Amino acid sequence: MDGAAGAAGHPRYRGLVTRTIDLNADLGESFDDRRVGDDDALLPWITSANVACGFHAGDARTIRTTVARCAELGVVIGAQVSYRDLDGFGRRAMDVPAPALEADVLYQLAAVDGLSRLVGSRVAYLKPHGALYHRALVDDVQAAAVVAAVVAWDRSLPLVTMAGGALARHAIEAGLRVVNEGFADRAYDAAGRLVPRSEPGAVLGQPDLAAGQAARLAASGRFESLCVHGDTPGAAAVAEAVRRLLEARGLTIAAFTSP
C-alpha cells in the first residue's frame, strides 16, 4: 500500500493522540478574467482562508465575493499579503524598502478587513504569500516590516509562518502569536524548507501523496495549521483527501482562531 491508504495503515499513525489542527488554503486569487483555482469546491474542506489582497492576485470584486462566502460557511478569514507583483503572482523576488513594505502590508490588511466587516466577519490572522513568505524567513528587515504592520493594525492578529525563521522571531519579540505552519502539498528539503517550485517534485499534486505528508506532519505534533495551495490543480481533491485522512487518524479539524 502507498499514499493515503498506506499512511492510514502504517504503525506510525496508529494511536495518534486526538488533537486539533487547522487546514488553511489560498483563496480569492482570480483577477478580472484570469481564473485561478476553484474556491467553491475548496472551501468546504478547509477551516481558514488565506485571502489574496490584490497585490499578487485578487481584485475588489473577487475579494468581496470570497470573504462573503467564507462568512457564510464559517471559514476564518486571513489576509494573504504579498509584494506588489500581479504579473509574477507574487512569486518573484523583490527588494522593497522597509517603510514601503510596512505601508503595503497595512494597505492590504485594510482592504480585506474592510470588505470582511461588510459581511459581518473580519480578518483574523495574517500570512505572507510567495516570495515575501520566503524572504521574511531569512531577512530581518523584511520580517520586521511585516511585523510592524501587524502591530500597527491589530496586535491581536496571529501571524502564520514556518517556525525558526526571522519572521517568527520578530513576531515573538513583538508579543504576537505565531502559528507554526506545515505544507501538505509541497516537498521539503533536508533543512526543513520547501523545495523550490522550479525543481521536479516540488508540488505534491496527487491527493494521496499530500494526505500522507499531512498525516506525517500532524503526527509530529509541531504544527498548528497545514496548508493546501489553492492554485494547485485539483486543490479541492487534495484538501478533501487531507481532511479525510486526518479525521480518520483521530484529529479534530478546526481553525486556530475565531472568525
N, C-alpha and C positions, 0 to 999 in steps of 0.2 A: 504493500500500500504506500501511497505517497500523497503529498499535498495536504489538503484539509482533512481528508479521510485518515491519512496516516497520522497526522498530528493528533486527531481526536483519540486514536487508539494507542498512542505512544505512552509508555510508562511515565515519562517525564511530566505529563499533563494530568495524570490520574490523581485525584485527591487534592487538586488545586484549591487553595483556600478561597472561599467565596469573598469577593470584594467588588468594589465599584470602579468602573473605568469609563471614560468619555470617548466617544467617537466623533472626530471633527472632520470636516471636508470643506474644500474651497468652492464657493458658490458665487453666483452673480457675475460670472466672468465673460458674459456676452457683451458686445459693444456694437450698437447700431445693427447692421445686418450680419455681423460676424457672430455666429452662434457657437458657443463653447459649452460642452457638457450637456447633461440632461438633469437639471436641478429638480424637476418634479419627481423623477424616478429615484433620485439620490436622497432627497430629504427624509422619507420615512425611515431610513436606516440609520440616521445619524442623530446626535444629541446637541452638537454645536456646529454652527455655520460660520466659516471664515468668509465674510462678505467682501468682495472686491470693492475698493473705494473710488474707482475712477481713474487711478493713476497707471496701473498695469492693465486694467480691464474694468468693465462695468461702466455704464452711463447712468444718468439720473433716473431714467425710467426703469432700467434693469434693477438698480439698487432698490428703488421703491417697491417694485414687484417682489423682489427677493425677500426683503425684510417683512413684507406683509404676509407672505407665505410662511416664513419662519414663525411669526407671531401666531398665525392660525394653527400651526402644528405644535407649538410649544418648544420649538428648537431655539436654543440660546444663540444670540447674535454676537459675533465678534467682528471687529474691524481688521481686515487684512490689508495693512498699509504697505506701500511699495515705493520704489523710486518712480519718478515720472517717466514711464517707458512703455507707452502703448504699443509701439512698433515691435518691441522686443519682448512683450508680455512680462516685463519686469524681471527678466532673467539675464539681462546684460549688466556687467559690472559698470558702476558709475562712481565718480568722485564728486560727492555733493558736500559743500561746506556745512559744518555742524549747525549754524543758525538757520540755514535754508532747509536742512533736513528736519530739524525740530518743527519749523513752521509748516512744512509739507505734511508731516505726520499729524499735527494739530488740525490742519485743513481737512484731511481725510477722516479723522475721527469725528469732527463736527458734522461733516456731510452725512455719514452713515447714522450717527446718533440722532441727528435731527429728523431724518426720514423714518427712523425706527420709532421715535416718540409719536409720530403721527398715527402709528398703528398700535399704540399702547404698549410698546416694548422699549428697548434701549440697547445700546452697545454695552456688553457685559465683560468684554476682555479685548485684548489686542494681540495680534500675531503678525509679525513681518512676513512678507512674501518674497520668494525667489532670491534674487541677488542680494537684496537687503537682509534677508534672513541669514544668509551665509556670511555676508560681510560683518554683520553685527556679532557673529560668533567669535571673530578674531580681531576686530577693530574697536579699540576702546573709545575712540572719538565718535564713531558712528553709533555705537551702542549707547553711549552717554546721551547722545542727542535724542534717540528714541525714548529712552527713559525719562529725559527731561520733559518731553511732550506729554507722556502719560501722567507724570506728576502735576504738570500744569493743568491738564484737563480733568483728571479724576484719579487720585492716587489709590482709590479702592479697586481699580481695574486690575485683574490678574494679567500677567504677560506670559504668553505661550512661546516656549523656545526649547532648545536642546540644553541639557544640563552641562555644566562645566565650561561654558563659553563666556565671552566678555559681556554679552547682554544679560545673562543670568546673574553674573557677578554684580554688575552695576545696578540691576533691579533690586537685588537683595540689599545692597548697601543703601539704596534709597527707601527701603522699607516696603517695597512692592512684593506681592505674592507672585512667585514663579511657578508655572505649571510645566512640569517636565514632559516633553512630547517625544513619542516614537512614531515611526512611519511604517505603516503596513505594506505599502505598495512601492517602496524604494529599497534598493540594495544598500547595505552598509559595507564600508571598508574595514580593514583590520584595526584602524584607530577609532572606530565607532562613529565616523562621519559618513554622510551619504556619498555614494559613488556618483561622480558627475554624470549628468544626463547624456553627455556625448559618448560615454562608454557603453559597450554592449552589456545588456542585462541590468542596466541601472534602474529600469522601471519594471516592477513586478505586476504586469497587467493581467495575469491569469488569476482568477478568483481563488483557486486552491492554494497557489503559492503565497498570495497575500494573506489569506486566512491563516496558513501555517506560520508565517512570520509573525502575524499579530498574536497568535497564541504563545509563541516563544517570548515575545516582548512582554506580554501580560504576565506570563509565568515568572518573569524575573522580579516582579514587584517594584520596578523602578519608575514606572510611567503612570501618570495620571490621565493622559489622553493619547489616543492613537489617531493618525491622520490617513485619510484617503484623498488623493488629489482628484478634484472634480473634472479636470481636463484629460485625465487618463481615459482612453477608450474603454467603454464598459465599466465605468466607475461605479454605477449603481449595483451591478452584479458583484463587483469586488466588495463593496460595502455590505451588501447582504450576506455574502459568504463569511466575511469577517465577523459580523454581528452574530450570525447563527452559531458559528463555532465557539465564540467567546461565551455566549449564553449556555451552550452545551457543556462548556467547561466550568460552569457554575458562577460566572461573573454577572453582576448586575450592570447593565449599560445605562449610564446616567451622566448628565452634564456635571462638570466640576464646579459650576457656579449657577446661580439662579438667573432667570431671564430678567 
